Amino acid sequence: MKKNKNSTYNKYLSVFYIFFVLSLLAVALFNFKIDPENIYKKFSKNQKEEESFSISYVKKLISSKTGLFYRNDLINERDIKYSLSAHPTEAECAILGSSPVLQISSFRNIKSLSSICSSLINLGTTAAVLEDYLIFSEKLFLNKQAPSKIIISVHPYTFNLNRDAQWLRYKSDYEKIKDEIMFDKKDFKVNKIKKNYYTILLENLINMKYFLKSYEIFSLKEKLKIEEVKILDYKYGMKHHVLLPDGSLIYSRKNIDRKMKRGIDGYSGIQNYKIKIKNIYNPYAIKMFNRLIEHLSKKFEVIIILIPYHPSVWNFPEQPAVKAMKIVEPIVIDIAKQNNISLYGSYNPKNILCKSNEYYDEIHTMSSCLEKIEKFQRVKKN
């Protein structure tokens, strides 16, 4: 009798195991096929189609009068900005940075950095890290008709490495410029990638969040298309995000509503994205950043900016984000002085006179605040 029970149990266990494996395979295949963030297209027959889409999108974007709708659930942001960085331009400046720079624009009604740049292209990408800066710098350096100035936004988490895996999408560009600027053998002792990019991609195939996003895309009736905006609403947004002709972003109406409903003065602190209190900065990353500035200065005028966090964030001095800002800002000032480049802005909104109602959330400022950054020059080029 006992043997029969064990046999039945083993049979059910085998069935469960087979069902579990088949379910994982089904999820993986579904995620690979739908691919909401367009990260697997390079392994499929649609790679050239995807590359041509980003190039077509950029061509249409820069020639548009009002910008294009940008569905970040259908279009890979890095692909668009990567193509934009390689496209010939008459813009005076290019700006690199993470999502806080996405509102910086020379096109919208309230312009940013207008005394520094008559026009600009915004190459900011969500979750950008130092490795991304090298990748886009490589593209700009190879661009035969590139801007004459590069503005780099240094965030409290910039002086670290391996804090995000998305840059690995363009790893070959990173390795190329790193080999050029980090020419000492001892420079390569750090920056070991903890996980292989392909391992990360495989893990993502069975990620439930990615599956839910895939299902959402699968359920959509509308297909991926390039659609020009007819009328802009800078204050309240439109039905989708909009990329303006200079690459800057206007949030969707839904996104703006969600951010504003959270309340501006009720923050109890923020998520300390990419900031680790025991490793606020990496000396090797600082060395790499300095080398990048030296390299870019051969062809461009390099300028650094600091974007202020929300005033309420500074009410919690013990949180890692505030500690990082207090430590990193003096380092950035020293870097600007050592490299004889201009530095504008500050992490502290009091220095720039940005008010609470000039923010979408804890780290994303409105254009009215960004407009003030150029008025607070910390270091002036000799």
DRENROKE-318609 format. One record per residue (C-alpha): x, y, z; residue in three letters. Coordinates in Angstrom, 2 decimals. Layout:
residues N
R | px | py | pz | aa
R | X | Y | Z | ALA
...
//
This chain:
residues 382
R | px | py | pz | aa
R | 0.00 | 0.00 | 0.00 | MET
R | 2.83 | 2.31 | 0.94 | LYS
R | 4.52 | 1.62 | -2.39 | LYS
R | 1.35 | 2.55 | -4.24 | ASN
R | 1.14 | 5.86 | -2.36 | LYS
R | 4.76 | 6.63 | -3.16 | ASN
R | 4.20 | 5.68 | -6.78 | SER
R | 1.14 | 7.95 | -7.02 | THR
R | 3.04 | 10.79 | -5.30 | TYR
R | 5.98 | 10.42 | -7.69 | ASN
R | 3.62 | 10.39 | -10.65 | LYS
R | 1.94 | 13.63 | -9.52 | TYR
R | 5.36 | 15.15 | -8.84 | LEU
R | 6.54 | 14.23 | -12.34 | SER
R | 3.39 | 15.69 | -13.89 | VAL
R | 3.80 | 18.87 | -11.86 | PHE
R | 7.45 | 19.14 | -12.85 | TYR
R | 6.67 | 18.68 | -16.55 | ILE
R | 3.83 | 21.22 | -16.31 | PHE
R | 6.11 | 23.69 | -14.52 | PHE
R | 8.87 | 23.36 | -17.12 | VAL
R | 6.42 | 23.68 | -20.01 | LEU
R | 4.88 | 26.77 | -18.37 | SER
R | 8.31 | 28.40 | -18.06 | LEU
R | 9.05 | 27.61 | -21.69 | LEU
R | 5.70 | 29.08 | -22.74 | ALA
R | 6.39 | 32.27 | -20.74 | VAL
R | 9.89 | 32.52 | -22.18 | ALA
R | 8.68 | 32.05 | -25.77 | LEU
R | 5.90 | 34.58 | -25.26 | PHE
R | 8.30 | 37.16 | -23.80 | ASN
R | 10.79 | 36.53 | -26.59 | PHE
R | 8.14 | 36.93 | -29.27 | LYS
R | 6.36 | 40.02 | -27.87 | ILE
R | 9.51 | 41.60 | -26.39 | ASP
R | 7.96 | 44.82 | -25.00 | PRO
R | 11.32 | 46.52 | -24.46 | GLU
R | 12.82 | 45.36 | -27.78 | ASN
R | 15.82 | 43.68 | -26.19 | ILE
R | 15.64 | 40.37 | -28.06 | TYR
R | 15.16 | 41.73 | -31.58 | LYS
R | 18.90 | 41.54 | -32.18 | LYS
R | 18.66 | 37.74 | -31.90 | PHE
R | 15.75 | 37.44 | -34.30 | SER
R | 15.16 | 37.93 | -38.00 | LYS
R | 13.60 | 41.29 | -37.17 | ASN
R | 16.87 | 42.91 | -36.06 | GLN
R | 17.34 | 44.94 | -39.25 | LYS
R | 13.68 | 45.88 | -39.14 | GLU
R | 14.08 | 47.14 | -35.56 | GLU
R | 17.24 | 49.08 | -36.40 | GLU
R | 15.58 | 50.66 | -39.42 | SER
R | 12.60 | 51.61 | -37.27 | PHE
R | 14.75 | 53.59 | -34.80 | SER
R | 16.56 | 55.30 | -37.69 | ILE
R | 13.25 | 56.12 | -39.41 | SER
R | 11.83 | 57.37 | -36.12 | TYR
R | 14.79 | 59.72 | -35.56 | VAL
R | 14.62 | 61.07 | -39.13 | LYS
R | 10.92 | 61.79 | -38.73 | LYS
R | 11.50 | 63.21 | -35.24 | LEU
R | 14.09 | 65.84 | -36.14 | ILE
R | 12.14 | 66.93 | -39.22 | SER
R | 8.81 | 67.15 | -37.38 | SER
R | 7.31 | 70.49 | -36.36 | LYS
R | 5.97 | 69.41 | -32.98 | THR
R | 7.51 | 66.03 | -32.17 | GLY
R | 6.33 | 62.42 | -32.20 | LEU
R | 4.29 | 60.30 | -29.84 | PHE
R | 6.62 | 58.06 | -27.88 | TYR
R | 5.23 | 54.79 | -26.57 | ARG
R | 7.89 | 53.62 | -24.14 | ASN
R | 5.98 | 50.34 | -23.85 | ASP
R | 6.49 | 49.74 | -27.57 | LEU
R | 9.73 | 51.54 | -28.41 | ILE
R | 13.17 | 51.02 | -26.85 | ASN
R | 14.37 | 54.40 | -25.61 | GLU
R | 18.06 | 53.56 | -25.91 | ARG
R | 17.67 | 52.57 | -29.56 | ASP
R | 16.12 | 55.94 | -30.36 | ILE
R | 18.75 | 57.97 | -28.49 | LYS
R | 21.53 | 55.78 | -29.90 | TYR
R | 20.35 | 56.54 | -33.44 | SER
R | 19.92 | 60.23 | -32.55 | LEU
R | 23.52 | 60.46 | -31.29 | SER
R | 24.81 | 59.16 | -34.63 | ALA
R | 22.62 | 61.39 | -36.80 | HIS
R | 24.19 | 64.54 | -38.33 | PRO
R | 22.93 | 67.62 | -36.50 | THR
R | 23.23 | 71.39 | -36.50 | GLU
R | 22.51 | 71.58 | -32.75 | ALA
R | 25.14 | 73.36 | -30.70 | GLU
R | 24.96 | 71.02 | -27.70 | CYS
R | 24.27 | 67.39 | -26.83 | ALA
R | 23.23 | 66.48 | -23.29 | ILE
R | 23.97 | 63.18 | -21.54 | LEU
R | 22.30 | 62.00 | -18.37 | GLY
R | 19.62 | 59.93 | -16.68 | SER
R | 15.86 | 60.64 | -16.60 | SER
R | 16.14 | 63.99 | -14.70 | PRO
R | 17.61 | 65.56 | -17.88 | VAL
R | 14.77 | 64.46 | -20.16 | LEU
R | 12.90 | 67.76 | -19.69 | GLN
R | 15.91 | 69.85 | -20.73 | ILE
R | 15.03 | 71.36 | -24.09 | SER
R | 15.76 | 74.14 | -26.53 | SER
R | 12.48 | 73.48 | -28.31 | PHE
R | 9.74 | 73.68 | -25.70 | ARG
R | 8.07 | 76.88 | -24.52 | ASN
R | 10.37 | 77.22 | -21.48 | ILE
R | 13.90 | 76.65 | -22.76 | LYS
R | 16.80 | 75.31 | -20.70 | SER
R | 20.47 | 76.35 | -20.78 | LEU
R | 19.68 | 78.94 | -23.45 | SER
R | 22.69 | 81.12 | -22.54 | SER
R | 24.95 | 78.10 | -23.05 | ILE
R | 23.27 | 76.42 | -26.01 | CYS
R | 21.35 | 78.05 | -28.83 | SER
R | 20.03 | 74.57 | -29.64 | SER
R | 20.56 | 71.05 | -28.32 | LEU
R | 19.83 | 67.36 | -28.76 | ILE
R | 18.76 | 65.49 | -25.65 | ASN
R | 20.41 | 62.06 | -25.38 | LEU
R | 19.19 | 61.46 | -21.84 | GLY
R | 17.97 | 57.92 | -21.15 | THR
R | 16.07 | 56.46 | -18.23 | THR
R | 18.39 | 54.73 | -15.74 | ALA
R | 21.53 | 55.95 | -17.56 | ALA
R | 24.80 | 55.13 | -15.81 | VAL
R | 28.45 | 56.01 | -16.41 | LEU
R | 28.81 | 53.18 | -18.94 | GLU
R | 26.01 | 54.80 | -20.98 | ASP
R | 27.94 | 58.07 | -21.00 | TYR
R | 30.87 | 56.31 | -22.63 | LEU
R | 28.63 | 54.63 | -25.20 | ILE
R | 26.96 | 57.86 | -26.33 | PHE
R | 30.27 | 59.70 | -26.23 | SER
R | 31.69 | 57.13 | -28.64 | GLU
R | 28.80 | 57.71 | -31.05 | LYS
R | 29.17 | 61.50 | -30.83 | LEU
R | 32.92 | 61.29 | -31.36 | PHE
R | 32.39 | 59.31 | -34.57 | LEU
R | 29.60 | 61.60 | -35.79 | ASN
R | 31.09 | 63.76 | -38.55 | LYS
R | 28.50 | 66.47 | -37.95 | GLN
R | 28.17 | 66.45 | -34.18 | ALA
R | 27.39 | 69.29 | -31.71 | PRO
R | 30.34 | 71.42 | -30.61 | SER
R | 29.49 | 71.14 | -26.92 | LYS
R | 28.65 | 68.16 | -24.69 | ILE
R | 26.78 | 68.77 | -21.46 | ILE
R | 27.06 | 65.98 | -18.90 | ILE
R | 24.64 | 65.74 | -16.00 | SER
R | 26.34 | 64.10 | -13.02 | VAL
R | 23.85 | 62.39 | -10.72 | HIS
R | 24.56 | 61.25 | -7.13 | PRO
R | 24.99 | 57.67 | -8.42 | TYR
R | 27.05 | 58.44 | -11.55 | THR
R | 30.45 | 57.63 | -10.05 | PHE
R | 29.78 | 53.92 | -9.85 | ASN
R | 29.88 | 50.96 | -12.20 | LEU
R | 27.65 | 47.97 | -12.84 | ASN
R | 24.65 | 49.60 | -11.15 | ARG
R | 22.41 | 48.75 | -14.10 | ASP
R | 22.56 | 46.18 | -16.90 | ALA
R | 20.71 | 48.03 | -19.66 | GLN
R | 23.90 | 49.58 | -21.05 | TRP
R | 25.14 | 46.08 | -21.95 | LEU
R | 22.87 | 46.32 | -24.99 | ARG
R | 25.70 | 48.37 | -26.54 | TYR
R | 28.60 | 46.76 | -24.74 | LYS
R | 30.88 | 46.72 | -27.82 | SER
R | 30.74 | 50.54 | -28.05 | ASP
R | 31.57 | 50.78 | -24.36 | TYR
R | 34.53 | 48.42 | -24.64 | GLU
R | 35.89 | 50.32 | -27.65 | LYS
R | 36.01 | 53.72 | -25.97 | ILE
R | 37.08 | 52.27 | -22.62 | LYS
R | 40.08 | 50.62 | -24.27 | ASP
R | 40.99 | 53.99 | -25.75 | GLU
R | 40.68 | 56.15 | -22.64 | ILE
R | 41.73 | 53.65 | -19.92 | MET
R | 45.06 | 52.85 | -21.51 | PHE
R | 46.98 | 51.69 | -18.40 | ASP
R | 46.87 | 47.94 | -17.72 | LYS
R | 46.23 | 48.59 | -14.03 | LYS
R | 43.07 | 50.48 | -15.03 | ASP
R | 41.37 | 47.22 | -15.94 | PHE
R | 41.56 | 45.61 | -12.51 | LYS
R | 38.08 | 46.84 | -11.62 | VAL
R | 34.73 | 46.95 | -13.46 | ASN
R | 34.22 | 43.22 | -13.69 | LYS
R | 30.68 | 42.56 | -14.82 | ILE
R | 29.01 | 40.47 | -12.14 | LYS
R | 26.62 | 38.79 | -14.54 | LYS
R | 26.97 | 37.99 | -18.18 | ASN
R | 24.53 | 39.98 | -20.32 | TYR
R | 23.19 | 36.81 | -21.88 | TYR
R | 22.52 | 35.37 | -18.41 | THR
R | 20.53 | 38.48 | -17.57 | ILE
R | 18.57 | 38.15 | -20.81 | LEU
R | 17.77 | 34.51 | -20.10 | LEU
R | 16.58 | 35.32 | -16.60 | GLU
R | 14.41 | 38.10 | -17.98 | ASN
R | 12.62 | 35.65 | -20.29 | LEU
R | 10.92 | 34.08 | -17.28 | ILE
R | 10.40 | 37.37 | -15.43 | ASN
R | 6.72 | 37.71 | -14.44 | MET
R | 6.73 | 41.53 | -14.71 | LYS
R | 8.08 | 41.25 | -18.23 | TYR
R | 5.40 | 38.65 | -18.99 | PHE
R | 2.64 | 40.95 | -17.75 | LEU
R | 4.04 | 43.77 | -19.87 | LYS
R | 4.20 | 41.40 | -22.85 | SER
R | 0.56 | 40.44 | -22.29 | TYR
R | -0.41 | 44.11 | -22.13 | GLU
R | 1.28 | 44.75 | -25.47 | ILE
R | -0.25 | 41.60 | -26.95 | PHE
R | -3.71 | 42.87 | -25.94 | SER
R | -3.27 | 46.20 | -27.67 | LEU
R | -5.22 | 46.65 | -30.88 | LYS
R | -3.03 | 49.42 | -32.24 | GLU
R | 0.24 | 48.58 | -33.96 | LYS
R | 3.61 | 50.23 | -33.60 | LEU
R | 3.65 | 53.32 | -35.79 | LYS
R | 5.32 | 56.70 | -36.09 | ILE
R | 2.74 | 59.35 | -35.31 | GLU
R | 3.37 | 63.10 | -35.32 | GLU
R | 1.79 | 65.28 | -32.64 | VAL
R | -0.56 | 67.96 | -33.92 | LYS
R | -1.04 | 70.14 | -30.82 | ILE
R | 1.31 | 70.23 | -27.81 | LEU
R | 0.16 | 70.57 | -24.21 | ASP
R | 3.29 | 71.11 | -22.15 | TYR
R | 1.50 | 71.53 | -18.82 | LYS
R | -0.97 | 68.63 | -18.79 | TYR
R | 0.52 | 66.32 | -21.43 | GLY
R | -1.13 | 64.29 | -24.17 | MET
R | -2.46 | 60.74 | -24.46 | LYS
R | 1.10 | 59.36 | -24.69 | HIS
R | 4.59 | 60.60 | -23.94 | HIS
R | 5.95 | 62.93 | -26.62 | VAL
R | 9.52 | 63.23 | -27.84 | LEU
R | 10.12 | 66.74 | -29.09 | LEU
R | 12.32 | 67.31 | -32.18 | PRO
R | 15.37 | 67.86 | -29.96 | ASP
R | 14.88 | 64.51 | -28.17 | GLY
R | 13.49 | 65.98 | -24.95 | SER
R | 10.38 | 64.53 | -23.35 | LEU
R | 6.88 | 65.64 | -22.43 | ILE
R | 5.24 | 63.20 | -20.03 | TYR
R | 1.85 | 61.73 | -20.90 | SER
R | -1.25 | 63.16 | -19.25 | ARG
R | -1.66 | 59.96 | -17.23 | LYS
R | 1.94 | 60.08 | -16.06 | ASN
R | 1.71 | 63.74 | -15.02 | ILE
R | -1.56 | 63.13 | -13.17 | ASP
R | -0.10 | 60.16 | -11.31 | ARG
R | 2.99 | 62.08 | -10.28 | LYS
R | 1.07 | 65.16 | -9.15 | MET
R | -1.52 | 63.19 | -7.18 | LYS
R | 1.22 | 61.88 | -4.92 | ARG
R | 1.53 | 65.35 | -3.46 | GLY
R | 4.56 | 67.57 | -3.62 | ILE
R | 5.15 | 68.40 | 0.05 | ASP
R | 4.31 | 65.03 | 1.51 | GLY
R | 7.47 | 63.14 | 0.70 | TYR
R | 8.97 | 61.15 | 3.53 | SER
R | 12.14 | 60.41 | 1.62 | GLY
R | 12.91 | 58.68 | -1.69 | ILE
R | 14.01 | 55.34 | -3.01 | GLN
R | 17.78 | 55.47 | -3.07 | ASN
R | 18.08 | 54.37 | -6.66 | TYR
R | 21.56 | 53.01 | -7.41 | LYS
R | 22.95 | 54.57 | -4.20 | ILE
R | 24.66 | 52.27 | -1.72 | LYS
R | 25.67 | 54.02 | 1.48 | ILE
R | 28.84 | 51.90 | 1.86 | LYS
R | 29.86 | 52.54 | -1.73 | ASN
R | 28.64 | 56.02 | -2.69 | ILE
R | 31.39 | 56.39 | -5.27 | TYR
R | 34.07 | 54.26 | -6.85 | ASN
R | 37.55 | 55.85 | -7.28 | PRO
R | 37.96 | 53.89 | -10.52 | TYR
R | 34.70 | 55.36 | -11.85 | ALA
R | 35.93 | 58.87 | -11.02 | ILE
R | 39.17 | 58.14 | -12.87 | LYS
R | 37.17 | 56.87 | -15.84 | MET
R | 35.00 | 60.00 | -15.81 | PHE
R | 38.09 | 62.22 | -15.77 | ASN
R | 39.57 | 60.30 | -18.67 | ARG
R | 36.28 | 60.63 | -20.56 | LEU
R | 36.37 | 64.42 | -20.12 | ILE
R | 39.98 | 64.53 | -21.35 | GLU
R | 39.02 | 62.45 | -24.37 | HIS
R | 35.92 | 64.49 | -25.25 | LEU
R | 37.80 | 67.77 | -24.79 | SER
R | 39.88 | 66.91 | -27.87 | LYS
R | 36.82 | 67.57 | -30.02 | LYS
R | 34.15 | 69.22 | -27.85 | PHE
R | 33.68 | 71.83 | -25.19 | GLU
R | 32.58 | 69.84 | -22.14 | VAL
R | 30.23 | 71.30 | -19.52 | ILE
R | 28.90 | 69.66 | -16.35 | ILE
R | 25.52 | 70.33 | -14.74 | ILE
R | 23.96 | 69.24 | -11.44 | LEU
R | 20.16 | 68.95 | -11.17 | ILE
R | 18.57 | 69.64 | -7.75 | PRO
R | 16.46 | 67.10 | -5.88 | TYR
R | 13.09 | 68.09 | -4.41 | HIS
R | 13.33 | 70.37 | -1.32 | PRO
R | 11.50 | 67.79 | 0.82 | SER
R | 14.19 | 65.20 | 0.11 | VAL
R | 16.65 | 67.42 | 1.95 | TRP
R | 14.48 | 67.25 | 5.08 | ASN
R | 15.84 | 63.75 | 5.66 | PHE
R | 19.62 | 64.21 | 5.95 | PRO
R | 20.23 | 60.62 | 7.09 | GLU
R | 18.91 | 58.98 | 3.95 | GLN
R | 21.61 | 57.70 | 1.54 | PRO
R | 20.53 | 60.02 | -1.30 | ALA
R | 21.22 | 63.16 | 0.73 | VAL
R | 24.48 | 61.80 | 2.11 | LYS
R | 25.56 | 60.95 | -1.43 | ALA
R | 24.71 | 64.42 | -2.74 | MET
R | 26.72 | 66.08 | 0.03 | LYS
R | 29.74 | 63.92 | -0.78 | ILE
R | 29.52 | 63.86 | -4.58 | VAL
R | 28.91 | 67.57 | -5.23 | GLU
R | 32.33 | 68.71 | -3.89 | PRO
R | 33.97 | 65.94 | -5.93 | ILE
R | 32.27 | 67.21 | -9.09 | VAL
R | 33.41 | 70.77 | -8.32 | ILE
R | 37.02 | 69.55 | -8.01 | ASP
R | 36.74 | 67.61 | -11.28 | ILE
R | 35.48 | 70.71 | -13.10 | ALA
R | 38.35 | 72.81 | -11.70 | LYS
R | 40.99 | 70.18 | -12.53 | GLN
R | 39.76 | 69.86 | -16.10 | ASN
R | 39.13 | 73.61 | -16.55 | ASN
R | 35.49 | 73.15 | -17.58 | ILE
R | 32.36 | 75.03 | -16.55 | SER
R | 29.98 | 73.64 | -13.94 | LEU
R | 26.40 | 74.83 | -13.45 | TYR
R | 23.77 | 73.92 | -10.89 | GLY
R | 23.61 | 72.12 | -7.57 | SER
R | 21.85 | 69.17 | -5.97 | TYR
R | 20.45 | 71.53 | -3.34 | ASN
R | 17.39 | 73.42 | -4.68 | PRO
R | 18.06 | 76.34 | -2.30 | LYS
R | 21.13 | 77.25 | -4.35 | ASN
R | 19.08 | 77.44 | -7.54 | ILE
R | 15.88 | 78.79 | -5.98 | LEU
R | 13.74 | 75.90 | -7.21 | CYS
R | 10.43 | 75.60 | -5.36 | LYS
R | 8.39 | 72.55 | -4.38 | SER
R | 5.77 | 73.21 | -7.03 | ASN
R | 8.42 | 73.00 | -9.78 | GLU
R | 8.77 | 69.22 | -9.47 | TYR
R | 6.92 | 66.21 | -10.84 | TYR
R | 8.33 | 64.04 | -8.06 | ASP
R | 11.40 | 63.76 | -5.86 | GLU
R | 14.01 | 63.91 | -8.63 | ILE
R | 12.23 | 65.03 | -11.82 | HIS
R | 12.02 | 68.79 | -12.13 | THR
R | 9.80 | 70.90 | -14.35 | MET
R | 11.26 | 73.12 | -17.05 | SER
R | 10.73 | 76.21 | -14.87 | SER
R | 13.31 | 74.85 | -12.40 | CYS
R | 15.69 | 73.58 | -15.08 | LEU
R | 15.65 | 77.06 | -16.59 | GLU
R | 17.39 | 78.37 | -13.45 | LYS
R | 20.37 | 76.01 | -13.51 | ILE
R | 22.44 | 78.15 | -15.87 | GLU
R | 22.09 | 81.11 | -13.48 | LYS
R | 24.06 | 79.28 | -10.79 | PHE
R | 27.57 | 78.74 | -12.11 | GLN
R | 29.81 | 76.90 | -9.65 | ARG
R | 32.98 | 76.72 | -11.74 | VAL
R | 33.88 | 78.95 | -14.67 | LYS
R | 36.20 | 77.88 | -17.43 | LYS
R | 39.33 | 80.01 | -17.60 | ASN
//
